[in-house]
Amino acid sequence: MNITGSIKKMIGSLQSPIEYLLPIGDQTIPMNPLIGTTIKLTNEGLINCIACGRKTNKSFSQGHCFPCMRSLPQCDSCIIKPELCHFDQGTCRDEQWGKDNCLRDHFVYLANSSGVKVGITRGTQVPTRWIDQGASQALPIFRVSNRLLSGRIEVALKAHVADKTDWRKMLKGQPEPVDLVARAEQLMADCSEQITAIEQEFGIQSITRLKDEAMVQLDYPVEQYPEKVKALNLEKTPEIEGTLVGIKGQYLIFDIGVLNIRKYTGYQLTLSA
């Protein structure tokens, strides 16, 4: 197999273990069957914006050129910090995009990836968001009516729990199992005043506490976790070849190091296996 094309982030489906596909050019390559084999990825030195298609020397906001990064709503700062969503102020970069992506149901969840963390995601991104983060357990705890509201709740909760994944720790192995239901109950007690204030501000009908959701278990196709995590870089080393020993989150785990595929969205690569 020798395939060249612009890549996108891997597609993961919730099976046991997670099934991964790599979009490259006009093809979608199943990656799980390649685990245990030697593969080579070559950076061909061409980057195209995933939005407008123009050639760019540098990728911004996971695959965009600089003009698109500055103008598109999906590259705005409120995507990283949802509590800063400014749609209601009439300043969204694209009103229709905001209606389609921000003014719809979001979930606030707990996940266990490198330890317990809080996060938010659109309903359409469950369980994709958890797979991309390499979570081994996940539990939705709130369903809310828009992105801003999910961000406000996340801010309240992250005073008591992490909101980021330690990617190096995540790639060293499966974390110790956690009773996320019990942790959610404790967070509700710790943040009861803040949650009540948010309900009063936005209206209780905009927030649903999810008390009967089942915890989701996620298992990844990994034959061997690295003892020491070494990040591989296709900019510094345009050709990377090694034995693929696993996949977790958006990382290919080789016997020589780990490669964050999502980092190279829009890059033209050649996959040889």
N, C-alpha and C positions, 0 to 999 in steps of 0.2 A: 504493500500500500504506500502510495506517495501522492499526497493531496495538498494542493496549495490554494489558499484563499483567505479572505478577511474573516477573522473569528469574532464570535460573541461569547458571552459567559456561558458556562456549561448549564445544561438543563437537567435538573434532578427530579426524579419521580419517587414518591413515597412507597417504596417496596422494602423488602428485607433481604439483602441490603439495598440501599439507595441505588437506583439505576441512573447512570450518567450518560448524557449525550453531548458531544462537542459540535456546535455549528461552525463549519468552516467552508467559506465560499457558498455554493448552493447545495452543499451536502451536510448531513448530520451524522456524525460518527459515533457509534456505541463505544464507550470507553471501558466499561467493565471487562469485556473480553480481553483487553490489552494488558490487564494487570498480570504481572508475572513475566511479561515480555520486555524486550529492549525496544524503546521507541526514541525517535529523534525529532526535536522541534527546531526549526530554523527560522530566524527572523529575516525576512526578505527586504527589510529596510523601507517599507511603504506603509503609511498610516492613512486611512480614509475616515473622515468623520462619519459616525453612524447615523447622523441626522440628515446632513445635506450632501454627503458623499465627497466633498472636496478633499484634496490632498492636504495633509497638515504635517508639520515637522514634529509636533508634540501633541499628545493626547491630554484633554482636560475632562474632568467630571466623567471618567470611565467611558472614553471613546468619542468625545466631542472636540471639534476645532474651537479655537478661541472665540470667534464671533458667535457661534452657537452657544458656547458656555456663557457668554455675556447676555444672550437674548432669550434663550429657551426657558420655560418655567420649570422643566425637570432638572435644570442646573442651578436654580436659585438657592440661596442660603437656607430657605425654609424647608428644603428637602432634607438637609442634614439636621436642622433644628425645627421640628414641626410646630413647636410652641410659638414660632415667629411667623406662621402662616398669616398672610396679609390680604387674603381674598376679600374679606369683609370690608377692607378699606378701599377697595376698588383699584388696587395697584398690582393685581396679578399680571404676570407677563403675557398670559393667554387665558382669557376668561373661560373659553370652552374647555381648555385642558384642565383648568382648575375645577370646573364643575364635574368633569369626568373622573378626575383622580383624587381631588381633595374633599369635595362635598359629597362624599359617599361613606358608607360604614367602614370604620377602622377597628382593629383589635389592639388592645393593650395586653401584652403577654409576659409571662416569665419563661425563661429558657435556661438550660444548663449546658453550657458549651465549655468554657474554661472556669466554671463556677456559675452561680446563679446571677442572671441579669434580667433587667426589664427592657422591653422593646415595644415598638408599635409597627403595624403593617396594615395595608389595605386588605379587606376581606378576600379579594381576588388573589392575594399573594400568600395565602395559607395553603400548603405548608412550605411553599418555595422559600420564603424568607428564613425559615428555621434551617432548611437544608443548606442554604447559602452561607449561613453563619456557623455551620458545623455543630449545631446543637444536638445533644443526645436525648434530651427531654424538653418538652414544651407544653405550656398550659395557658390557653387564653383566659384572662380574668375579667376583662371589660370589653363590651362592644359599644362603640360610640358613633355619633352621627357624622363626624367630620374629622379631618386631619388635625386642625387646631386643637380640638378638644382632647384628642389622643395625646398630643404633645404636652398639654397642660397636666394631664394625669401622670404622664411619664415623669415630668419634672418633679411632681410631688413624691412619687415613689423612689426616684433615684437618689433622694436624700438618705435612703436606708438600704439601697441595693445598687450594685454596679449597673451601668448602662452600656458598657462596651465589652467586647470579647478580647481576651488576651490570645491572639492568634498563635503565638508560639506555644503556649500551654495547651491550647486546643489541639494542636498537631502532635503533641507528645503522647496522646492516648485518650481513652474514654475517661471523663471525670467521674468522681464518686457519685453514685445515685443520690438524689435529693428528693425529699417529700415536698414537691412544689405546691401541693394543696395546703399543707400546713404552713409553708412559707407565705403563701398568698394570704391566709387568714391573719398571720402576724402582721403583714404589711397593711392590711385593712385596719387593724387596730392602731398601728403606729401612725397612719395617715388619715384617720377618720375625720379630723377637723378640716384638713385640706380638701378631702374628697367632698365633704358636705358643702364647703364653700364653693367648689366648682359646680356642684349640682344646682346650687342656688343661683349661680351666675348664668349657667347655660340652660337650666331647666332639667328637672329630674327625668323627663321623658327622653332626653338626649343621651342618657347614660344607662346601660344595663350591666349590672354586676352578674357575671357568669359563675354560678355556684355549682352547676352540675356537669361541667365540661370534663371529659376524660383527658388525662394526661397522655400526650403523644410520645411514643418511644421511637427514636431514630437510630438506625444501625448503618454503618458505612462500610464500603468495600475496601478494607485495609488489611493487607497481609502482615505488614510490619510497620510499626511506628518508629520514628527516628529517636535515638537517645538524645541527640543534639540537633536542634532545628537550624538548618542552613538555608537561607533564602537564595534561590537562583534568579538571575537577571538576564533577560534576553537582550537588553540594551548593551550590557557590558560583555556578555558572552552570547553572540548571535546564534550559536549552534549549541544546543544542549542535548546530550544523549546519555541515557541511563536506563536501568530497569525500573519500570513503573511498579511500585509495591503497594499503592493504595490511592484512594481519592477521598477527600473529606472537605466539606465546605466548597470553596472554589479552588482548592489546591490539588495539584497533582503531586503525589509523594513519590519521589524517586529514591533509589539507593544512594544518590549523591547529593540530595537536597530536595527542597520543595519549591514549587512554582505556582504563583498566584495567577491563574488563567484570566480572571476578570480584569486584572491590571492591563492586559494586552488587548482589550476590546477595541476593534477597529484596525488592529495590526494585521498585515498580511504575513501569514506563517505557512510553513510547509511541515506537514506531519508525515513522518516516515515510520513505518512499522513492518 
